[in-house]
Structure formats: C-alpha cells, structure tokens
Amino acid sequence: MSTALCVDLGSTFTKAAHVDLADGRLLGTAAHRTTLDTDVADGLDACRAALDGADRAELLVCSSAGGGLRVAVVGNEELVTAEAGRRVALSSGGHVVAVRHGGLDVPAPGTGTAALRDARPDVLLLVGGTDGGNSAPLRRDAEALARDGWSGPVVLAGAADAADEVAAVLAGAGVPVEVAGNVVPRIGVLEPAGARRAIREAFLRHVIGGKGLSRRLDLATLVSGPTPDLVLQGVEVLAAVAQADVVVVDVGGATTDVHSVVQPDPEDAAAELGLSREVVGATPVTRTVEGDLGMRWSALTAVAAGHEAGLVGDDPALLAAARRRHDDPGLLPDDDAGRAADLALARVATTVALRRHAGRSRVVLTPEGRVVERSGTDLRRAGLLVGSGGVLRHGDPDAVADLLAGLTGHSPEGWQLPDHPRVVVDHDYVLAAVGLLAERHPHAAAGLARGLSGEGADGPTLGAW
C-alpha cells in the first residue's frame, strides 16, 4: 500500500496525518509538542513512530514553526495596490505585520524603511502601478530600499513594464528579489497567483532555510510551504469536492483565521457599488487573519473585541479567565468551568472574526439615491461551514454544534453570514493534509476532502454531525 505522511510543523504542536494514496482514506493521526528546543525533526519522528507503517510513507510537510511567515506590504495607494497586496499576502499564508503606502521616501513619523524594519517582516511584498500605468512610485520605493540597505527578501509584483528595471535596482544593492506578475494589472482586476507562488518560494528559500529549526533535515527542500497557504489550498479542494461555497473558521491561541472559497454571483456583482470592489476587484479565494482574536495569547483582546461588538457584557469571570490564559498560554482546562470559559472565548473569537471576513450589506443614501453598500466577502450562499482549532475539535460536541450554529442564519444587522450551510468540524485536522496532497496526489486529496465534506461513500464521515 502506498501512503503519505502529511505533517504540519506547528508553532506549538506538530501534527501528522497518515493517508492511503489510493483513495485518500485517513489511516491515522498523531500529534507531539513541536520540539523547537532541540530539533523539529524530533517531534516529527515521534509522530511517525506513533503511526503504523508511517516509516515507509512519502513525507509531505508544511510549517508555521518558529513564528510562521511575517509579511510587510508596500504599495502606491491605500485603496488600490496596498490593499491588493494585503489581500495577496494573507492568501499566501502570511501574517501581515505592516502595510505602507504613499512612498518609502516620505520623511514622516511611522513611515520609511525604518518603520518597516520595526515590523520585522520575513518577506516584503512590493507592489505598485498597473501595467502601462504610472510605475514611478514603484521605482522610488525600490530605490529607497536599496539606498537604506534593506537586506530581507523582496517579492516584486508591480507594473510589468518596470519589473526588470526595479529588480535590477534591488539586486544591485544585494537585496534578494523574486519577480512575480503584477497583482493589479489593471483597475478592477486582482491576480494573486503569481505573487502567492513567489512568496511561498521566498518563504522556503529565505525563511524556513534560515531559521535553524533542524540540523538533521533540509527543511528548505522538505517543506512545501507555510501552513496557512496549504490549508487554503485544502479549502479550495474541499469546495471543488463539495461543489459548494465553503467557509472555514480556525480558532487558535494567537489568531482566528477565516478561509473562504466563494464564487461571486455575476448579477450581484453588477449591481454592487463600492470603490474597493471597483479598483481592486475580488477573488473567489480569501483569507483573513485576526491577530487580536485568540484563545491564549490574544484572549484579553478577544474579550475586548467581544464587548465592543455587543457580544459580551461586563463579565468579570470571563475577563479573569482570559487573563489566566494570556498569562499561561499552555493552560489546559481540567474542569467544567474552565472548559465553559474556553468555549465562551471561542464563541467571541469566531463570531467577530467571521463578521470581519463577511462584512455587511446595508442600504445607504447617496446623491444618486438609495444603494446597497457591501463590504467584506458575501458568505450568505455558502453551502459548507467548517470549524477547526483545538477548542472545537476537543470540546463537547453539543456545545460546539451550538456555537457553530450561532455563526449562521439571517442577520438583522446585515452581516453577510452563511444562511443555511451544512456544519462540520475538522476533528482530525485534515485540511492541511488535503492541501499538501493537492498537487502531487490530487485523487487522494479529493478523497480525504470528500470525507470531511460529508460526501464520503464508505463508513462514517470525518466531521459531520
């Protein structure tokens, strides 16, 4: 039997899924604390030893160990190239730590290359100019980076007609540069694929290869990409298998991520008004990362966000629970009160994160009359909602089902939430594995995703209620 061991080297835990390549059947899973203190290969070996036959399996790996991928974005205009670059960076699996626009040579507080250095990005995404448009700001930003001794890797995804010249400026100053296609070739069009690939290459070459996470493994060759990028690729496979729009809400200790694959309705798109839609354009595949919404490191800010959103009142017990988790990120509740507090935090984090991702639909008055103004990604037609994250995988099934059901249905406030989706939990954490299998073993990837979607032909589904 030909099998694959799909491994996610996480920041806290290393997780492995052993998969039959003939049909995508899940043979087993294992997890071990990520062994950053010794060698990440130790945790990987522990997972492999826990699974029968995994020592002979093909090894496929993604990683967010050592802090994951930190991306800074530099663009021309706030509402066009900078916003487009931010969306592309998120979809590539990066945590966006800075977005700058208006020129790196502007001598104002909080601007310039010094502010970028303070953000400590692993990769800088440099964008600007439509093809055949004004590429002068892109050139000036590259010259500022070169002049100020920028040494980190740069992914250049701006005006195609200036790409060679700009890349030469950076390379001449010793800046590692990867050239990709323009993310905004023309107004209203967003093309992220080339930049996503280039960011992944920069991540493997300069980030994974340079963090010293293993002396026994060549991670730059072994790792396929950052975990969030592979998860998003897994969501794309899941949407194709389920033949439906899909939303995944993944709540973690530091962030809550929302991934969606939503095909826009042409009639709705034609009827919408909104500057951001017109100048940047939309893509079916979207990811948002909410750094203030988490179960441990971001627990206090999650409670604050929930209070601001009207989801929780003044609750001293919840605030105290959040403070304990913030101060002790390794805390595992061992009683009903602790588990209830975890679910309360998860409810706040997932609700606020999904609202931010979905945005709202509201009728507003303009000089042209009453129009529908929309923000975010309209999730109302999503056919499948997947919950992920340890608190959802290991929580009481009835309580988790109630939590996820609360993320759906018509919203009187106009939030564009899924109306009537099927709801599942990724109990076995297979979405990263689906993404890892997608390119080399698409049939197995589809089979594994089919189990999660509830469409499997044999045996119980992996996550459906």
Residue pairs with C-beta under 8 A, 6 or more apart in sequence:
1 20
1 22
1 53
2 20
2 21
2 22
2 58
3 18
3 19
3 20
3 21
3 27
3 53
3 54
3 56
3 57
3 58
4 18
4 19
4 21
4 57
4 58
4 59
4 60
4 436
4 437
4 441
4 444
5 16
5 17
5 18
5 19
5 47
5 48
5 51
5 54
5 57
5 58
5 59
5 60
6 16
6 17
6 18
6 19
6 60
6 61
6 432
6 433
6 436
6 437
7 14
7 15
7 16
7 44
7 47
7 59
7 60
7 61
7 62
8 14
8 15
8 16
8 61
8 62
8 63
8 64
8 227
8 230
8 429
8 432
8 433
9 34
9 40
9 43
9 44
9 61
9 62
9 63
9 64
9 65
9 213
9 223
9 227
10 34
10 63
10 64
10 65
10 227
11 34
11 64
11 65
11 66
11 67
11 68
12 33
12 34
12 253
13 31
13 32
13 33
13 34
14 31
14 32
14 33
14 34
14 35
14 40
14 43
14 44
14 46
14 47
14 65
15 29
15 30
15 31
15 47
15 429
15 432
16 29
16 30
16 31
16 44
16 47
16 48
16 50
16 51
16 54
17 26
17 28
17 29
17 428
17 429
17 430
17 432
17 433
17 448
18 26
18 27
18 28
18 29
18 30
18 51
18 53
18 54
18 57
19 25
19 26
19 27
19 433
19 437
19 444
19 448
20 26
20 27
20 444
21 58
21 437
21 441
21 443
21 444
22 444
23 443
23 444
23 447
24 437
24 443
24 444
24 445
24 446
24 447
24 448
24 449
24 450
24 451
25 447
25 448
25 451
26 428
26 430
26 448
26 451
26 462
27 51
27 52
27 53
28 50
28 51
28 52
28 54
29 51
29 428
29 429
30 46
30 47
30 48
30 50
30 51
31 47
32 43
32 46
32 47
32 50
33 43
34 40
34 43
34 65
35 41
35 42
35 43
35 46
36 65
36 66
36 213
39 213
39 214
39 215
39 216
40 63
40 65
40 213
40 214
40 217
40 219
41 214
41 216
41 217
44 61
44 217
47 54
48 54
48 55
48 57
49 55
59 222
60 224
60 433
60 436
60 437
60 440
61 219
61 222
61 223
61 224
61 436
62 223
62 224
62 225
62 226
62 227
62 229
62 230
62 432
62 435
62 436
63 208
63 213
63 219
63 223
63 226
63 227
64 226
64 227
64 228
65 211
65 213
66 211
66 213
68 93
68 94
68 95
68 226
68 227
68 228
69 92
69 93
69 94
69 95
69 122
69 123
69 199
69 203
69 207
69 226
69 228
70 94
70 95
70 97
70 119
70 120
70 121
70 122
70 123
71 89
71 92
71 94
71 95
71 96
71 97
71 121
71 122
71 123
71 124
71 125
71 199
72 96
72 97
72 98
72 99
72 100
72 116
72 119
72 121
72 123
72 124
72 125
73 82
73 85
73 86
73 89
73 96
73 98
73 99
73 100
73 124
73 125
73 127
74 82
74 85
74 100
74 101
74 104
74 116
74 124
74 125
74 126
74 127
74 128
74 141
75 81
75 82
75 83
75 84
75 85
75 99
75 100
75 101
75 127
75 128
76 82
76 101
76 102
76 127
76 128
76 129
76 134
76 137
76 138
77 101
78 101
78 102
79 275
79 276
79 279
79 280
80 184
80 187
80 279
80 280
81 101
81 127
81 128
81 129
81 158
81 183
81 184
82 99
82 100
82 101
82 127
83 276
83 280
84 127
84 183
84 184
84 190
84 280
84 281
85 99
85 125
85 127
85 157
85 183
85 195
86 96
86 99
87 190
87 192
87 280
87 283
87 286
88 125
88 127
88 157
88 183
88 190
88 192
88 195
88 196
88 199
89 96
89 125
89 199
90 96
90 286
90 287
90 288
90 289
91 192
91 196
91 229
91 232
91 283
91 285
91 286
91 287
92 192
92 195
92 196
92 199
92 200
92 226
92 229
93 199
93 200
93 203
93 225
93 226
93 227
93 228
93 229
93 230
93 231
93 232
93 287
94 122
94 123
94 199
94 226
94 228
95 255
95 289
95 291
96 289
97 119
97 120
97 121
98 115
98 116
98 119
98 121
100 111
100 115
100 116
102 111
103 111
103 137
103 140
103 141
103 144
104 111
104 112
104 113
104 116
104 140
104 141
104 144
104 145
105 112
105 140
105 141
105 143
105 144
106 112
112 144
112 148
113 144
113 145
113 148
113 150
114 148
116 124
116 150
121 152
122 152
122 153
122 202
122 203
122 206
122 207
123 152
123 153
123 154
123 155
123 199
123 202
123 203
123 206
123 207
124 145
124 150
124 152
124 153
124 154
124 155
125 154
125 155
125 157
125 195
125 199
126 138
126 141
126 142
126 145
126 154
126 155
126 156
126 157
126 158
126 166
127 138
127 157
127 158
127 182
127 183
127 184
127 195
128 135
128 137
128 138
128 141
128 158
128 159
129 135
129 136
129 137
129 138
129 158
129 159
129 162
129 182
130 159
130 182
130 184
130 185
130 186
130 187
131 159
131 160
131 161
131 182
131 185
131 186
132 159
132 161
133 159
135 158
135 159
135 161
135 162
135 166
138 158
138 159
138 162
138 166
139 162
139 165
139 166
139 169
142 156
142 166
142 169
142 170
143 169
145 154
145 170
145 173
145 175
146 169
146 170
146 172
146 173
146 175
147 173
149 173
150 173
150 175
151 174
151 175
152 175
152 176
152 206
153 175
153 176
153 177
153 178
153 202
153 205
153 206
153 207
154 170
154 175
154 176
154 177
154 178
155 177
155 178
155 180
155 195
155 198
155 199
155 202
156 163
156 166
156 167
156 170
156 177
156 178
156 179
156 180
157 179
157 180
157 181
157 182
157 183
157 194
157 195
157 198
158 166
158 182
158 183
159 182
160 181
160 182
160 185
163 179
163 182
164 179
167 177
167 179
170 177
171 177
176 202
176 205
176 206
178 198
178 199
178 201
178 202
179 198
180 194
180 195
180 197
180 198
181 191
181 193
181 194
181 195
182 191
183 190
183 191
183 192
183 194
183 195
184 190
184 191
184 280
184 281
185 191
187 278
187 279
188 278
188 279
188 280
188 281
189 281
190 280
190 281
190 282
190 283
192 283
192 285
196 229
200 225
200 226
200 229
203 225
203 226
204 220
204 223
204 225
205 220
208 219
208 220
208 223
209 219
209 220
213 219
224 230
224 436
227 432
228 257
228 287
228 289
229 435
230 432
230 435
230 436
231 248
231 250
231 257
231 259
231 431
231 432
231 435
232 259
232 285
232 287
232 435
233 434
233 435
233 438
234 430
234 431
234 432
234 433
234 434
234 435
234 436
234 438
234 445
234 449
235 246
235 248
235 259
235 260
235 261
235 285
235 386
235 431
235 435
236 261
236 285
236 438
237 434
237 435
237 438
237 442
237 445
237 446
237 449
238 246
238 248
238 261
238 384
238 386
238 431
238 434
238 449
238 452
238 453
239 245
239 246
239 261
239 384
240 446
241 446
241 449
241 450
241 453
241 455
242 383
242 384
242 449
242 453
242 455
243 383
244 382
244 383
244 384
245 260
245 261
245 262
245 263
245 379
245 381
245 382
245 383
245 384
246 260
246 261
246 262
246 382
246 383
246 384
246 385
246 386
247 258
247 259
247 260
247 262
247 354
247 357
247 379
247 382
247 384
247 385
247 386
247 418
247 421
248 257
248 258
248 259
248 260
248 385
248 386
248 387
248 388
248 426
248 431
249 256
249 257
249 258
249 350
249 353
249 354
249 385
249 386
249 387
249 388
249 389
249 404
249 407
250 256
250 257
250 258
250 259
250 388
250 389
251 293
251 294
251 295
251 346
251 349
251 350
251 353
251 387
251 388
251 389
251 391
251 392
252 294
252 295
252 389
252 390
253 294
253 295
253 296
253 297
253 298
253 329
254 291
254 294
254 296
254 297
254 298
255 289
255 290
255 291
255 293
255 294
255 298
256 289
256 290
256 293
256 294
256 349
256 350
256 352
256 353
256 389
257 287
257 288
257 289
257 290
257 353
258 287
258 288
258 290
258 353
258 354
258 356
258 357
259 286
259 287
260 285
260 286
260 287
260 357
260 377
260 379
260 382
261 284
261 285
261 286
262 284
262 286
262 377
262 378
262 379
262 381
262 382
263 284
264 282
264 284
264 378
265 381
268 378
269 277
269 282
271 372
272 372
272 374
273 366
273 371
273 372
273 373
274 373
274 374
274 375
276 375
277 374
282 377
286 357
286 377
288 353
288 356
288 357
290 349
290 352
290 353
290 356
291 298
292 298
292 301
292 302
292 304
292 305
293 301
293 302
293 305
293 348
293 349
293 352
293 353
294 301
294 302
294 349
295 302
295 325
295 342
295 345
295 346
295 349
295 389
295 390
295 391
296 325
296 326
296 329
296 330
296 331
297 326
297 329
298 326
298 349
299 321
299 322
299 323
299 325
299 326
299 345
300 319
300 322
300 323
300 326
302 322
302 345
302 348
302 349
302 352
303 312
303 315
303 318
303 319
303 322
303 345
303 348
305 348
305 352
306 312
306 348
306 351
306 352
307 313
307 314
309 351
309 352
309 355
311 347
311 348
311 351
311 352
312 318
312 344
312 348
317 341
318 341
318 344
318 345
321 338
321 341
321 344
321 345
322 341
322 345
324 331
325 331
325 345
331 338
333 339
333 341
333 342
339 395
339 396
342 391
342 395
343 391
343 395
343 396
343 399
343 400
343 403
345 391
346 389
346 391
346 392
346 395
346 403
347 403
347 406
350 387
350 403
350 404
350 407
351 406
351 407
354 379
354 407
354 417
355 415
355 417
356 376
357 376
357 377
357 379
358 376
358 377
358 378
358 379
358 415
358 416
358 417
359 374
359 375
359 376
359 377
359 378
359 415
359 416
360 374
360 375
360 376
360 413
360 414
360 415
360 416
361 372
361 373
361 374
361 378
361 414
361 416
362 372
362 373
362 374
362 414
363 370
363 371
363 372
363 373
364 370
364 371
364 373
374 416
376 416
377 416
378 416
379 416
379 417
379 418
380 416
380 417
380 418
380 419
381 418
381 419
382 418
382 419
382 421
383 421
383 422
384 421
384 422
384 424
384 453
385 404
385 407
385 408
385 418
385 421
385 422
385 423
385 424
386 423
386 424
386 425
386 426
386 431
386 452
386 463
387 400
387 403
387 404
387 423
387 424
387 425
387 426
388 425
388 426
388 429
388 431
392 400
392 403
392 404
392 425
393 425
393 426
393 427
393 429
395 403
397 465
400 425
401 423
401 465
404 423
404 425
405 423
407 417
407 418
408 417
408 418
408 419
408 420
408 421
408 423
409 417
409 419
409 420
410 419
411 417
422 454
422 464
423 465
424 452
424 453
424 454
424 461
424 462
424 463
424 464
424 465
425 463
425 465
426 452
426 462
426 463
427 462
427 463
428 462
428 463
430 448
430 449
430 451
430 452
430 462
431 452
433 448
434 445
434 448
434 449
434 452
435 445
437 444
437 445
437 448
438 445
450 456
450 457
451 461
451 462
451 463
452 461
452 462
452 463
453 461
454 461
454 463
454 464
455 461
456 462
